[in-house]
Amino acid sequence: MTTTPARPTSRARTTPPLPAPPRPDAPARTGYARLPQLAGRAFLPVAFLARLPFSMLTIGTLLLVSATTGSVALGGLASAATALGTALGGPTQGALADRVGQRRVLLVAVPVATLAVLGLVLFAAAPGATAAVLAAAAVTGASAPQVGPLARVRWLRLAADEPRTVEAAMSYESTADEVSFVLGPALVGILASAGSPQVAVLVAAGGIAVFGTAFALHPTARATLHASSSDAGTGTGTSKATTSAATGAVGTVELVRREAVVLVGMLAMGLLFGGTQAALTALTRDAGVPGSAGLVYAVMGVGSAITALSVVALPRRWGLRSRWITFAAGLVAGTLALLLAAASSSLTAVVVAVAATGLFVGPVMVTVFTVAGDRAPAGRTASAMTLVASANVVGVAIGASGGGALADGISTTAAFVLPVVAAVLLVVTGVSLTSRPQGERRAGDDERERVV
């Protein structure tokens, strides 16, 4: 294998395939200031705008199908089909990205997702096309670019030898997710009110096509391809045949085994999200302000985004297991306060409790994704991140349906028990977290240990 020597004079004036690291004699930036230095200034806005359409699709699909068919039930089924497609398609995208690189996968997923959304709009307007609507919704979810998980993989590769930078990147990504999942539904509401649900969904399709392609073509995609090649070469002592086998059925079982605790934790996180959404929907309905459910839930996202950014300032000696347990315990306290507030029928108290709960959401998400990346086998980081993200999607679906059933079958207050159970489950998974499972060492581990 040959390497191309760097050109010290022209390299600083041109756009390199990957942003160059700082000179040894230059003071290295740390934390958030290091992120644009590693990935380039354009990456942060491109990655954020590329994930925004994803946050618009679930509620956009619900509104579109409900409005055009006149059936809220069918709208709910279409929304569930989108979530199911994501749960299945997300890990598939991750596994393929580990094999052939993110760019190739995304350049296929982006046009497929765009066409699927356009098909959803057309089929929803056609009478009696229920099966086609559900199929289009499922394909939309399966092919929607997994920007959040794949962006995390890029950061893990770019900052492999900089633990503090990795923490900053994971904090930023969790904040970007939270902000997008607040702005996405709000943008759908604005577009649907000003125009129609079709306009909102078509804007999402345009966002996928434009910003999804920009994310795919960004130079940082080469970092993951280079890492995959390294994992398959002599640098890690494994062959291409071994890496290929590791991404097969046996490799998937091993990946699930290594990430089992993380998957259960993220499933519980999704359960908390979905259960809270359903419970708040029932509460605001009972209070006579059903349209305010999204706004009340958004309060959780605001607090989460703020505290997620602060994780990078935590001392390094505070380990991931201790952080997980502590922040999850905070979620238990917050959800218990939310349960008591709901029992008092005070909407103001509920808003305060939601805000308090949100303060612990961001740090938990940062910690869980950091643990997931740390436990991923060599060459399987994208698979791990998309698998964890899909566990969250499944948890949201279970929480939303379970919370709705409790609200309708028992009482609105009973629905708020589900987030408490989810928070307790998060504490249990944190307690059960051990050191990284023994087995294949990730690429670069030996080198990092020598540096330390």
C-alpha positions as CSV (number, residue, x, y, z in Angstrom):
1,M,0.0,0.0,0.0
2,T,1.4,3.4,-0.9
3,T,0.8,6.8,0.6
4,T,0.8,10.2,-0.9
5,P,3.2,12.6,0.7
6,A,1.6,15.8,2.1
7,R,2.3,19.1,0.5
8,P,3.0,21.5,3.4
9,T,2.6,24.8,1.5
10,S,-0.5,24.2,-0.6
11,R,-2.4,21.9,1.8
12,A,-3.4,24.8,4.0
13,R,-4.8,26.8,1.1
14,T,-6.9,24.1,-0.5
15,T,-9.7,21.9,0.7
16,P,-8.1,18.5,1.7
17,P,-10.0,15.2,1.4
18,L,-10.1,15.3,5.2
19,P,-9.3,18.2,7.5
20,A,-5.7,18.1,8.6
21,P,-4.8,17.7,12.3
22,P,-3.0,20.6,14.0
23,R,0.7,20.9,13.7
24,P,2.6,19.3,16.6
25,D,4.0,22.8,17.5
26,A,0.5,24.4,17.4
27,P,-1.7,24.6,20.5
28,A,-4.4,21.9,20.1
29,R,-8.0,23.0,20.6
30,T,-10.1,21.0,22.9
31,G,-13.8,20.4,23.4
32,Y,-16.3,21.9,21.0
33,A,-13.7,24.2,19.4
34,R,-11.9,21.1,18.1
35,L,-15.0,19.8,16.2
36,P,-14.9,22.1,13.2
37,Q,-11.1,21.8,13.1
38,L,-11.5,18.0,12.7
39,A,-14.4,17.8,10.4
40,G,-14.5,21.2,8.7
41,R,-16.8,24.1,9.4
42,A,-19.4,23.0,6.9
43,F,-20.0,19.6,8.5
44,L,-21.9,20.8,11.5
45,P,-24.7,22.6,9.6
46,V,-24.8,20.0,6.9
47,A,-25.2,17.1,9.4
48,F,-27.8,19.0,11.3
49,L,-29.9,20.0,8.3
50,A,-29.6,16.4,6.9
51,R,-31.2,14.9,10.1
52,L,-34.0,17.5,10.3
53,P,-36.2,15.8,7.6
54,F,-36.0,12.5,9.6
55,S,-37.7,14.2,12.6
56,M,-40.4,15.5,10.3
57,L,-41.4,12.2,8.7
58,T,-43.2,10.4,11.6
59,I,-45.6,13.2,12.5
60,G,-45.7,14.4,8.8
61,T,-46.8,10.9,7.7
62,L,-49.5,10.9,10.4
63,L,-50.9,14.3,9.4
64,L,-50.7,13.6,5.7
65,V,-52.4,10.2,5.7
66,S,-55.0,11.3,8.3
67,A,-55.9,14.4,6.3
68,T,-56.0,12.9,2.9
69,T,-57.8,9.7,3.8
70,G,-60.0,11.0,6.6
71,S,-58.8,8.1,8.8
72,V,-56.8,8.8,11.9
73,A,-56.4,5.1,12.4
74,L,-54.8,4.7,9.0
75,G,-52.6,7.7,9.7
76,G,-51.4,6.0,12.9
77,L,-50.7,2.7,11.1
78,A,-48.7,4.6,8.5
79,S,-46.7,6.3,11.2
80,A,-46.1,3.0,12.9
81,A,-45.0,1.5,9.5
82,T,-42.5,4.3,9.2
83,A,-41.1,3.6,12.7
84,L,-41.0,-0.2,11.9
85,G,-39.2,0.5,8.7
86,T,-36.6,2.6,10.5
87,A,-36.1,-0.1,13.1
88,L,-35.3,-2.7,10.4
89,G,-33.6,-0.4,7.9
90,G,-31.4,1.5,10.3
91,P,-29.2,-1.5,11.3
92,T,-29.1,-2.6,7.7
93,Q,-27.7,0.7,6.6
94,G,-25.2,0.5,9.4
95,A,-24.0,-3.0,8.5
96,L,-23.6,-2.0,4.8
97,A,-21.8,1.2,5.8
98,D,-19.3,-1.0,7.8
99,R,-18.7,-3.1,4.7
100,V,-18.6,-0.6,1.8
101,G,-18.4,2.8,3.5
102,Q,-21.1,5.4,4.3
103,R,-20.9,7.3,1.1
104,R,-22.1,4.4,-1.1
105,V,-24.9,3.4,1.2
106,L,-26.1,7.0,1.6
107,L,-26.0,7.7,-2.2
108,V,-28.5,4.8,-2.6
109,A,-30.6,5.5,0.5
110,V,-31.1,9.2,-0.3
111,P,-32.8,8.8,-3.7
112,V,-34.8,5.7,-2.5
113,A,-36.1,7.7,0.5
114,T,-36.9,10.7,-1.6
115,L,-38.9,8.6,-4.1
116,A,-40.6,6.7,-1.2
117,V,-41.8,10.0,0.3
118,L,-43.1,11.2,-3.1
119,G,-44.9,7.9,-3.5
120,L,-46.5,8.3,-0.1
121,V,-47.9,11.6,-1.1
122,L,-49.4,10.1,-4.3
123,F,-50.7,6.9,-2.8
124,A,-52.3,8.8,0.2
125,A,-54.4,10.8,-2.4
126,A,-55.5,7.7,-4.2
127,P,-58.7,6.1,-3.0
128,G,-58.4,2.6,-1.6
129,A,-54.6,2.5,-1.8
130,T,-54.1,1.4,1.9
131,A,-51.6,-1.3,1.1
132,A,-49.5,1.1,-1.1
133,V,-49.6,3.8,1.6
134,L,-48.3,1.4,4.3
135,A,-45.7,0.0,2.0
136,A,-44.5,3.5,1.0
137,A,-44.4,4.5,4.7
138,A,-42.3,1.4,5.6
139,V,-39.9,2.0,2.7
140,T,-39.6,5.7,3.7
141,G,-38.6,4.7,7.3
142,A,-36.2,2.0,6.1
143,S,-34.4,4.1,3.6
144,A,-34.3,7.4,5.5
145,P,-30.6,8.3,5.9
146,Q,-29.4,7.4,9.4
147,V,-27.6,10.8,9.8
148,G,-27.3,10.9,13.6
149,P,-25.8,7.4,14.1
150,L,-23.5,7.7,11.1
151,A,-22.3,11.2,12.1
152,R,-21.3,9.8,15.5
153,V,-19.3,7.1,13.7
154,R,-17.4,9.8,11.8
155,W,-16.6,11.6,15.1
156,L,-15.4,8.4,16.7
157,R,-13.0,7.9,13.8
158,L,-11.8,11.5,13.5
159,A,-11.2,11.9,17.2
160,A,-10.1,8.3,17.9
161,D,-7.1,9.4,20.1
162,E,-8.8,12.4,21.7
163,P,-11.2,11.2,24.5
164,R,-12.3,14.7,25.5
165,T,-13.1,15.5,21.9
166,V,-15.1,12.3,21.6
167,E,-17.1,13.4,24.6
168,A,-17.7,16.8,23.1
169,A,-18.8,15.3,19.8
170,M,-21.2,12.9,21.5
171,S,-22.6,15.8,23.6
172,Y,-23.1,17.9,20.5
173,E,-24.8,15.0,18.5
174,S,-27.2,14.4,21.3
175,T,-28.0,18.1,21.4
176,A,-28.4,18.2,17.7
177,D,-30.8,15.3,17.9
178,E,-32.9,17.0,20.6
179,V,-33.1,20.3,18.7
180,S,-34.0,18.5,15.5
181,F,-36.8,16.6,17.2
182,V,-38.2,19.8,18.6
183,L,-37.8,21.8,15.4
184,G,-38.9,19.0,13.0
185,P,-42.5,18.6,14.3
186,A,-42.8,22.4,14.8
187,L,-41.8,22.9,11.2
188,V,-44.4,20.4,10.0
189,G,-47.0,22.2,12.0
190,I,-46.1,25.5,10.5
191,L,-46.0,24.2,7.0
192,A,-49.2,22.2,7.4
193,S,-51.0,25.2,8.9
194,A,-49.8,27.7,6.2
195,G,-50.2,25.3,3.3
196,S,-51.1,21.6,3.8
197,P,-49.6,18.3,5.1
198,Q,-48.5,17.6,1.6
199,V,-46.4,20.7,1.6
200,A,-44.7,19.7,4.8
201,V,-44.0,16.2,3.6
202,L,-42.7,17.4,0.3
203,V,-40.3,19.8,2.1
204,A,-39.0,16.9,4.0
205,A,-38.4,15.0,0.8
206,G,-36.5,18.0,-0.6
207,G,-34.4,18.2,2.6
208,I,-33.5,14.5,2.3
209,A,-32.5,14.9,-1.4
210,V,-30.4,18.1,-0.9
211,F,-28.9,17.8,2.6
212,G,-28.8,14.0,2.6
213,T,-26.7,14.1,-0.5
214,A,-24.4,16.8,0.9
215,F,-23.9,14.6,4.0
216,A,-23.0,11.6,1.9
217,L,-20.5,13.6,-0.2
218,H,-18.9,15.4,2.7
219,P,-15.1,14.5,3.0
220,T,-15.6,13.1,6.5
221,A,-17.3,10.1,4.9
222,R,-13.8,9.0,3.8
223,A,-12.7,8.7,7.4
224,T,-15.1,5.7,8.0
225,L,-14.1,4.1,4.7
226,H,-10.4,4.4,5.7
227,A,-11.1,2.9,9.1
228,S,-13.0,0.0,7.6
229,S,-10.1,-0.7,5.3
230,S,-7.7,-0.5,8.1
231,D,-9.8,-2.9,10.2
232,A,-9.7,-5.4,7.3
233,G,-6.0,-5.1,6.7
234,T,-2.8,-5.9,8.5
235,G,-3.0,-3.0,10.8
236,T,-5.3,-4.8,13.2
237,G,-4.2,-8.3,12.4
238,T,-7.4,-9.3,10.7
239,S,-8.0,-10.2,7.0
240,K,-10.8,-9.0,4.7
241,A,-12.3,-12.5,4.9
242,T,-12.4,-12.3,8.7
243,T,-14.0,-8.9,8.7
244,S,-16.5,-10.0,6.1
245,A,-17.4,-13.0,8.3
246,A,-17.7,-10.7,11.3
247,T,-20.4,-8.7,9.5
248,G,-22.5,-11.8,8.8
249,A,-25.0,-13.6,11.0
250,V,-22.5,-14.7,13.6
251,G,-21.0,-11.2,13.7
252,T,-24.5,-9.7,14.3
253,V,-25.1,-12.1,17.2
254,E,-21.8,-11.1,18.7
255,L,-22.6,-7.4,18.2
256,V,-25.9,-7.8,19.9
257,R,-24.3,-9.6,22.8
258,R,-21.7,-6.9,23.3
259,E,-24.2,-4.2,23.1
260,A,-27.0,-6.0,25.0
261,V,-27.0,-3.7,28.0
262,V,-26.8,-0.6,25.8
263,L,-29.7,-1.8,23.7
264,V,-31.9,-2.5,26.7
265,G,-30.9,1.0,28.1
266,M,-31.8,2.7,24.8
267,L,-35.1,0.7,24.6
268,A,-35.9,2.0,28.0
269,M,-35.1,5.5,26.9
270,G,-37.4,5.2,23.9
271,L,-40.1,3.8,26.3
272,L,-39.7,6.9,28.4
273,F,-40.1,9.1,25.4
274,G,-43.1,7.3,23.9
275,G,-44.8,6.9,27.2
276,T,-44.4,10.6,28.1
277,Q,-45.7,11.7,24.7
278,A,-48.8,9.5,25.1
279,A,-49.4,10.6,28.7
280,L,-49.0,14.3,27.9
281,T,-51.4,13.9,24.9
282,A,-54.0,12.4,27.2
283,L,-53.4,15.0,29.9
284,T,-53.7,18.0,27.5
285,R,-56.8,16.4,26.0
286,D,-58.4,16.2,29.4
287,A,-57.4,19.7,30.1
288,G,-59.2,20.9,27.0
289,V,-56.0,22.0,25.2
290,P,-55.1,19.0,23.0
291,G,-53.0,21.1,20.7
292,S,-50.5,22.0,23.4
293,A,-49.2,18.4,23.9
294,G,-46.3,19.0,21.5
295,L,-45.3,22.3,23.1
296,V,-45.3,20.8,26.6
297,Y,-43.2,17.8,25.4
298,A,-40.8,20.3,23.7
299,V,-39.9,21.7,27.1
300,M,-38.2,18.4,27.8
301,G,-36.1,18.8,24.7
302,V,-34.9,22.3,25.6
303,G,-33.6,21.2,29.0
304,S,-32.1,18.1,27.5
305,A,-30.2,20.0,24.8
306,I,-28.7,22.4,27.4
307,T,-27.4,19.7,29.8
308,A,-26.2,17.5,27.0
309,L,-23.7,20.2,26.0
310,S,-22.4,20.4,29.5
311,V,-21.4,16.7,29.7
312,V,-18.0,17.5,28.2
313,A,-17.1,19.6,31.2
314,L,-17.5,16.7,33.6
315,P,-14.3,15.3,35.1
316,R,-12.7,12.4,33.3
317,R,-12.4,10.4,36.5
318,W,-16.2,10.2,36.7
319,G,-16.7,6.9,34.8
320,L,-19.4,6.1,32.3
321,R,-21.1,3.6,34.6
322,S,-21.4,6.0,37.4
323,R,-22.7,8.7,35.1
324,W,-25.3,6.4,33.7
325,I,-26.6,5.4,37.1
326,T,-26.6,9.0,38.4
327,F,-28.4,10.5,35.5
328,A,-30.8,7.6,35.3
329,A,-31.6,8.1,39.0
330,G,-32.3,11.8,38.1
331,L,-34.8,10.5,35.5
332,V,-36.5,8.4,38.2
333,A,-36.9,11.5,40.4
334,G,-38.1,13.6,37.5
335,T,-40.7,11.1,36.2
336,L,-41.9,10.5,39.8
337,A,-42.4,14.3,40.1
338,L,-44.2,14.2,36.7
339,L,-46.5,11.4,38.0
340,L,-47.4,13.5,41.1
341,A,-47.9,16.6,39.0
342,A,-50.3,14.7,36.7
343,A,-52.2,13.4,39.7
344,S,-52.7,17.0,40.9
345,S,-54.2,17.9,37.5
346,S,-52.0,21.1,37.5
347,L,-50.8,21.7,34.0
348,T,-48.3,24.2,35.3
349,A,-46.8,21.6,37.7
350,V,-46.6,19.2,34.8
351,V,-44.6,21.6,32.7
352,V,-42.2,22.2,35.6
353,A,-41.8,18.4,36.1
354,V,-41.3,17.9,32.3
355,A,-38.5,20.5,32.4
356,A,-36.9,18.9,35.4
357,T,-37.0,15.5,33.7
358,G,-35.5,16.9,30.6
359,L,-32.4,18.0,32.4
360,F,-31.3,14.4,32.8
361,V,-32.3,13.1,29.3
362,G,-29.4,14.7,27.4
363,P,-26.6,13.4,29.7
364,V,-28.1,9.9,29.6
365,M,-28.3,9.9,25.8
366,V,-24.7,11.1,25.6
367,T,-23.5,8.4,28.0
368,V,-25.4,5.6,26.3
369,F,-24.1,6.4,22.9
370,T,-20.5,6.8,24.2
371,V,-20.8,3.4,25.8
372,A,-22.1,1.9,22.6
373,G,-19.2,3.2,20.6
374,D,-16.7,2.0,23.2
375,R,-18.1,-1.5,23.2
376,A,-18.4,-1.9,19.4
377,P,-16.2,-4.5,17.8
378,A,-13.6,-3.4,15.2
379,G,-15.2,-2.5,11.9
380,R,-18.8,-2.6,13.4
381,T,-19.2,0.9,14.8
382,A,-21.8,2.0,12.2
383,S,-23.7,-1.2,12.9
384,A,-23.6,-0.6,16.6
385,M,-24.8,3.0,16.4
386,T,-27.7,2.3,14.0
387,L,-28.7,-0.7,16.1
388,V,-28.8,1.4,19.3
389,A,-30.8,4.2,17.5
390,S,-33.3,1.6,16.2
391,A,-33.7,0.3,19.8
392,N,-34.8,3.8,20.7
393,V,-37.3,3.9,17.8
394,V,-38.8,0.5,19.0
395,G,-39.0,1.8,22.5
396,V,-40.8,4.9,21.4
397,A,-43.4,2.8,19.5
398,I,-43.9,0.5,22.5
399,G,-44.1,3.4,24.9
400,A,-46.6,5.4,22.8
401,S,-48.9,2.4,22.3
402,G,-48.6,1.3,25.9
403,G,-49.1,4.8,27.3
404,G,-52.2,5.3,25.1
405,A,-53.7,2.0,26.3
406,L,-53.1,2.9,29.9
407,A,-54.7,6.3,29.4
408,D,-57.8,5.0,27.7
409,G,-58.1,1.7,29.7
410,I,-57.3,2.9,33.2
411,S,-56.7,6.7,33.6
412,T,-54.5,9.5,32.4
413,T,-52.5,9.4,35.6
414,A,-51.8,5.7,35.1
415,A,-50.2,6.5,31.8
416,F,-47.5,8.5,33.7
417,V,-46.4,5.3,35.5
418,L,-44.8,4.0,32.3
419,P,-42.1,6.7,32.2
420,V,-41.3,5.9,35.8
421,V,-40.9,2.2,35.0
422,A,-38.7,3.1,32.0
423,A,-36.4,5.3,34.2
424,V,-36.1,2.5,36.8
425,L,-35.1,0.1,34.0
426,L,-32.4,2.6,33.0
427,V,-31.0,2.5,36.5
428,V,-31.0,-1.3,36.5
429,T,-29.2,-1.4,33.1
430,G,-26.7,1.1,34.4
431,V,-26.0,-1.0,37.5
432,S,-25.5,-4.1,35.3
433,L,-23.0,-2.3,33.0
434,T,-19.6,-3.9,33.2
435,S,-16.3,-3.1,31.5
436,R,-16.1,-3.7,27.7
437,P,-16.7,-7.4,26.9
438,Q,-13.6,-9.4,26.2
439,G,-13.0,-10.3,22.6
440,E,-11.9,-8.5,19.5
441,R,-10.1,-5.3,20.3
442,R,-11.1,-2.2,18.4
443,A,-8.7,-0.7,15.8
444,G,-6.3,1.7,17.5
445,D,-6.8,0.4,21.1
446,D,-3.2,-0.8,21.4
447,E,-1.8,2.4,20.0
448,R,-3.9,4.5,22.4
449,E,-2.7,2.4,25.3
450,R,0.9,3.0,24.3
451,V,0.3,6.7,24.1
452,V,-1.3,6.7,27.5
